[in-house]
Structures are given as C-alpha cells and as structure tokens.
Amino acid sequence: MAMKEELGLGEKFLEKKSDSDEIVEKEESLRKRVWEESKKIWRVAGPAIFTRFTSFGINVITQAFIGRTIGSTELAAYALVGTVLSRFVTGVLLGMASALETLCGQAYGAKQYSMLGVYLQRSWIVLFSTTILLLPLYIFTTPILEAFGQDKKIAQVAGTISLWSIGAAFSMCVSFTCQTFLQAQSKNVIIAYLAAFSVSIHLFLSWLLTVKYQFGLSGALTSLLLGVWLPNIGQLIFIMKKCPDTWKGFSILAFKDLWPVVKLSVSSGVMLCLEVWYSTILILLTGNMKDAEVALNSLSICLNISGWELMIALGFFAAAGVRVANELGRGSSRDAKFSIKISVLTSFAIGCIFFFVFLFLKERLAYIFTTNPDVADAVGDLSSLLAFSMLLNSVQPVLSGVSVGAGWQRIVAYVNIGCYYLIGIPVGVVIGVVLNFHVKGIWIGMLFGTFVQTIVLIIITLKTDWNKQVEIAQQRVNRWATVDNQESNDSGTSLLANQE
C-alpha cells in the first residue's frame, strides 16, 4: 500500500515536472522567436534609421548654417520651403514609392526575385513623371505663398530656395525607390555607409561655402544638392553590380502593365500626402499669426527636433512594411502578426525614452538652431507638446508601415481624411485661432488628430483576418508574375525567371 502511494506521488511529481518543463520550453521558444524576429527587424530598421538620420541631418545642417551665418529671414524662408513645399513633394514621392515596398516585399517573400527589378523600373517611370508634373509648384512658390498670406519678404526668398530644390526633388525619385528595393531584400546596409559618407561631405562643404568663402544662400544650397545626390549614385552602382538575382538589367517590360503600378502608387501617395499636408496646413496657419517669424521659427525647430525621433519610427515603418510583406508573400500569417507586435513594442519603448528626455530639456534645444532668445522661449513653451508628439510618433508610423506591407494604402487614406481633416484641423483652428492659444493650440489639434488616427489603425490591425491577407498577397504576386512571365516568353527574352 505504501509502495502504491509512493508510486502515485512519484507520478504526480513527474506530471508537475512535465508541466513545468513545458512552460519553460514555451518561454524559451517565445524568447527565441522574439530574438530571431528582432534580428530580422533590426536588419532592416537599423540601416534605415541611420540613413534617415543622415538624410534628415543634411537638411538640419543646412538649416543651422543658414540660421547662424546668413539671417533669420532666410531661415524662415528655408523653413517654409522645407515644411510646406518640400514636405508636400516628399510626401507625394515617398508615398508613391511605398507602393514598391508592397510589391517588392511580397514578391521577394514569394521568391519571385526577378520581378523586383521590373517593379523598380516601373516605379522610376511613375515617380519621374510625377515630379515633372509637380514642377510648377517650385517655379511659382513666391506667388503661391503670398496667396496664402505669408510675409512678402519671406516669400521672395522662399521662391529662390524652391528653384534650387528642384534638383533635390528629382533625387528623391532615385533615393526612395532604390532604398525600398534594397530593403525588401534586407540589403540596405550599403545605404547606411553611403549616407554616412554623404553627410560628412555635406557638413564640410557647408562650412567651406558658407563660413570660409561666404557664398551665402547659394553656397548652402549647392552643398545640399551634392549631399542628396552622392548616395544615389552609389545605390545605383550597388544594385546593378551586387543584386544579380533581383536586377536583370533594363527591360522593355518596365513600360508594360504600368496601370496597376500607377493605381497602387497613387493610393500610396495619397495616404502619405494626407499625413504630410496635415502638418503643412498647420504651418500655414501659424504663418498667418501675429509675429509670424518667431512663431514659424519656433514651430519649425520643434518639428525638426521631433523629426529626429520620427526618423527612428520611420525606420520601423520600413521594417514593419518589409517584414509584413515578406511574410504575407511567403504565406505565413502567424509570423506576420508576430512581426507587427515586436515592431510596435520596440518602437514604443524607444519613444518612451525620448518622451522623458525631451520633456525636461525644454528651451535648451532651441539654441542648436538659433541665437534668438524669443524663439528659444517659444520653443520652451512648446516642449511638453513636443514630448507627447514623440510618443505618438513612435507608434503611428509603424502601423502605417504595416498597412503598406499589407497593401491597405487606400483604406488608410480614408482614415487619414477623417482623423486629420475632419477632426485634427478643426480642433486646432478652434483652440489655436478662436480660443487664442496660438501655436500651442494648433499643435494640440495636430496631436489629437494623430491620436485618433493611431487608435483607428490599432483597431483595424487587431480586427484583420491575416489568413485572408495571405491569400490576397499571393494572388497579387501570382497574377502580376504570370502576366510578366508570359510577356517575357512572347517577346523571346529570358529576363524573368520561371515561377517557383
């Protein structure tokens, strides 16, 4: 009897031990999955963050040299061009290039490697054509800004800066598409090296042309153009020499079946433009306020500081888009959902750190960009809103990246219209203009619209049937690959590989 009891106790002990081992194994398995997914995310996000830091840094370096060595009017004009015109065009081109992220990411996940080069060339055609259509905005910048009620002296200088910015606009057509092409394959480390070289050259040339030789505004903008074009040349050489599986050379197929690419690109462009225009309209509202120069400079400085942190979130935007697209193309809804969780949580943790750091720095941040104490005080007054903006920016772009990876650009465009234009801007106008809270009120409206948009994107992501998304992604890849392979066979070329 005693023997049976001992055996019974032993079996219970083994069962408990077995349950305990199972829990440990699950924990180890989860840790391993988190580690492996984090490595995949950072393989894309790390170089993307560094590249965006340096690209953004080129503009900030230019702004700093203009503000410290040329004058406050030129600084305000550069801020207007950067936050209104360049931000608008960047939104159009970056948004349209994000369509390439959907196509290349899903094709790469489905192992349709030869399709990536064709998609890249089609995106070049679409983006260069779009930039040509946008040229009147650069040519007529001065009368456009004056029509919106901007200061005439600032608008005149802004018109000169905008003409110099045409070269930078065309550089974005190459930069955004090549980066997306390489990110889809997790080969974007080369972009980081090129960006580091570029920002170093730009810093040296900015000092040389504006401080030593005192060429003024033309010197600063010459350095800017060289800074944005140098990495593009390196990217093109790398793609043509080091991507044999995905780049098969220039093809006539790039000019065929363009309409689906145009539609997806337009949806992507509208999605991101609605976000960019949102902050641009708020800048324009600020320009109509009393003491517009101080208001514009302070808000521009705050948005630049916030922009630095936003570069990190945009790195996770790229990583989330690539990982989701790859996994959907590969046919794994489980890994796609897991990647979303890790991307959002990692970016949010980083955002929390910046939230507390910048909450206490206040006006000390402004002296990086200006020596004007009035502008610095205005920045200090906006510091709490700056901190909350950084917190929201750590989540919202990542969710937008998920949308791009899944191909939801049209849906998110409607979300942006509702959250930004039906909620955010009216709230900002009421608080800032009607209730006389000025810049602070306008920014509160901007943050509220962003908060609502973030909540809506979270709900959409949680409610999505990811198995259905896998089916949609594979149908898209198979349909387009089949069409292009058939066209390739009909023309007697061997550019596209057979479907695996």
Salt bridges, closest charged atoms under 4 A:
GLU22 OE2 - LYS26 NZ 3.61
GLU36 OE2 - LYS39 NZ 3.51
GLU37 OE2 - ARG323 NE 2.87
GLU327 OE2 - ARG323 NH2 2.76
GLU327 OE1 - ARG330 NH2 2.59
ASP335 OD1 - ARG33 NH2 3.74
ASP335 OD2 - ARG330 NH2 2.64
ASP335 OD1 - ARG334 NH1 3.67
ASP381 OD1 - LYS440 NZ 3.16
GLU471 OE1 - LYS468 NZ 3.89
ASP484 OD1 - ARG122 NH2 2.63
